[in-house]
């Protein structure tokens, strides 16, 4: 798989992440009133709140996705580091300091011949 395919797959994965589901706004205002003690907690409130708590347990789904993303990121980082090290070795071998230009070598050998 080349980099373009990998990016397309990542884009598809990003689009497949489920959208969060939040409780209705009217429930949030009721909860706010209960928590601020501006309205009493009725017996029927428990029946309204319990299903929404189950919906909010989708946090574990996001935690699982994030854990998997961390593993994949670590693998990609490891591969990137290996490529970087290989690239650094190759570029170091080609660096001008590793080889002298031919005109410098000729000058050195001429000087040696003259001095002998």
CORDAKA-V460240 format. One record per helix or strand of 2 or more residues. SS is the DSSP state (H for helix, E for strand). FROM is the first residue (numbers start at 0). TO is the last residue. If there is no record, write none. Layout:
# CORDAKA-V460240
ss=SS from=FROM to=TO
ss=SS from=FROM to=TO
This chain:
# CORDAKA-V460240
ss=H from=2 to=15
ss=H from=24 to=34
ss=H from=42 to=55
ss=H from=58 to=92
ss=H from=95 to=97
ss=H from=101 to=114
